[in-house]
Amino acid sequence: MTSEQRLEQLREKAWQEGVVPGRGVDVVGGPIPRKPGYYGQPVVKPPVWTWEVPLYFFFGGIGGMSAVIAFGAILFHQVEIARTAMWIAAIAGAVLSPILLIMDLGRPHLFLNMLRVFKHRSAMSMGAWILTAFGTSAVAGLIALELHARQIFPGTLGQLLRLAAGIFIFGAAIFGTLLATYTGVLIGATTIPAWFLHRILLPIHFGTAGLGSAAGMLELLGHRIAVLNFLGFYAAAVETTLLIWLSLDKKGAANRAIHEHGSGWLIRIGEVLNGPLALILRFFGLVPFAAISFLIGALVSRFGWIAVGKVSGADPEAVFASQR
Amino acid sequence: MIGEGIQSTNQRKHSFVKDHVEVGFFTDPSVCIGCKACEVACKEWNHVPDDGFNWSGNSYDNTGHLGASTWRHVMFLEQDRQKGNQIVGSPSLGNGDGEDPFRWVFLSDVCKHCEEAGCLEACPTGSIVRTEVGSVLVQNDVCNGCGYCVVSCPFGVIDRRPSPLPDAGGAFKCTFCYDRQKSGLVPACAKVCPTESIVFGRLDDLRARANERVQHLKQNGYGDAQLYDPTETSVGGIHAFFLILGEPEAYGLPPKPQVPTIYLKSAWMAAFATAIASIIATLLGFAFFS
């Protein structure tokens, strides 16, 4: 019954009987609170982050894990793959990622303040330092590798460059794995129920999606080799497992943003694309399609996780349920 | 303190900052009259801009919630429960028993200044600091607006101020009137509170006083009076605590708030495991397939 109809009914009754018992109308928002919590107001604040952040998660993942592939390639003397991978690492991880991260700040001109302090208890602070360390070693590694590969400096200097490239690419690989995974910690260690309830899944998902995306990107750039196909299989298999885990891991109202809300579909569509679909396409040898499917899935699911965080953070019942 | 006139801690000058004494707020809805003077005083003193004049329809509360431009927020709860021993309602309107339990509860919400503060731990610039009096302060000129404190506060207090408001882009919340306190003055909201529903003072004094008040109310028919000060969770207690009537959920307060740093260990373990697995998978791939 709409409140207007109820009002009419009450007027009718008042006209006939002189008095109206009962508590009147139950309009939305008052007078007795009917919504959960305090007039349905959010208990925690939903994230203020916009499109830059999920895009940063995506490029950070590709860039970071490309450096890992570059490191493996260098170790096994496959310089051409290493070169392409380091270009991806430098462009995605050392150029696009910082730009996106700075764009998302409320005060972009103060971005250097990120490096005022080093706080291991803040995933955001750790992330800023990981990105700085990764960017430095990836760019240095790329320059050394290119100079070495083009044999610009002969003799001892050339050998030194090779050594330097190896060291910097090793550093980029180590910081790259952290760059691809820390983002899961970043949103996992918050007060948003849909995020902190999946704090184990998130770093696994973000890191593995980064590895699969890096392999897929290299394949699309022409490196159709068995190693990358294997990494594609590995990543898609892990993502398939995560999709099953996420689908089974229902926690009622606490993480209902994932299971009942539209934004949860973004995650599931993303996970289907980079999980089972990429796996099947790869199984039938349709490598470029598998790579594209994985990349789109990785991108969509990053947007899905941020969207779910906004829904979950604005849902007071989710917060209450997660604490019971 | 009440009835002490100018000797009340709400009115006396003090040297808590100089002496490094932990201070706090005790907010007591049983004497709040919902005048919102605290909201006004806070806005005036701190030059907090208005964030819209919207009619909410939620009782007399058109402020809504704490945020970047709302550092004190008076809640208006309309509950179908009896307030203490009061007899309310008119027998002629009711069903003949003369009982129409209803209570109107006002509570001035504010930043809790947690013992373990999520925002402070999360801040990557060092903009958020702990002051000499134990309060949590955002240094506005350092904050670069990364927004991580927003999702790290278990109480949804701090927020990033949107454009086109003045100082947009930075994170804002209650400063505990640190500037006033440094000069020996009482925070504006407590100073102006006409019923001393907001009491400012030494943390240990306030805790004792709050416990006394709860006992007093319980003896006078307020069976559901309790102290909201989550000391047993990872938040470790709050410096601005509340007396509440009924459940914390009704006030939009989380029943068991947790500081999100407790999730770091398991999340980082998953991250490290993924990092190692990725390196091993890559090296195995190159070893066997090239």
Interface residues (C-beta under 8 A of the other chain):
Chain A: V19 V20 P21 R23 V27 V28 G29 G30 P31 I32 P33 P36 G37 Y38 Y39 Q41 P42 V43 V44 K45 P46 P47 V48 W49 M65 V68 I69 F71 G72 A73 L75 F76 Q78 D104 L105 G106 R107 P108 L110 F111 N113 M114 R116 V117 K119 R121 S122 A123 M124 S125 G127 A128 A173 T177 L178 A180 T181 Y182 G184 V185 L186 I187 G188 A189 T190 T191 I192 W195 F196 R199 I200 L201 L202 P203 I204 G207 T208 G210 L211 I225 A226 V227 L228 N229 F230 L231 Y234 G309 G313 P316 V319 F320 Q323 R324
Chain B: S56 G57 N58 S59 D61 G64 H65 G67 M75 L77 E78 Q79 D80 S92 L93 G94 N95 G118 E121 A122 C123 P124 T125 G126 S127 V142 C143 N144 G145 C146 G147 Y148 V150 V151 S152 C153 P154 F155 G156 V157 I158 D159 R160 R161 A168 G169 G170 A171 E249 A250 Y251 G252 L253 P254 P255 K256 P257 Q258 P260 T261 Y263 L264 S266 A267 W268 M269 A270 A271 F272 A273 T274 A275 I276 S278 I279 A281 T282 L283 G285 F286 A287 F288 F289 S290
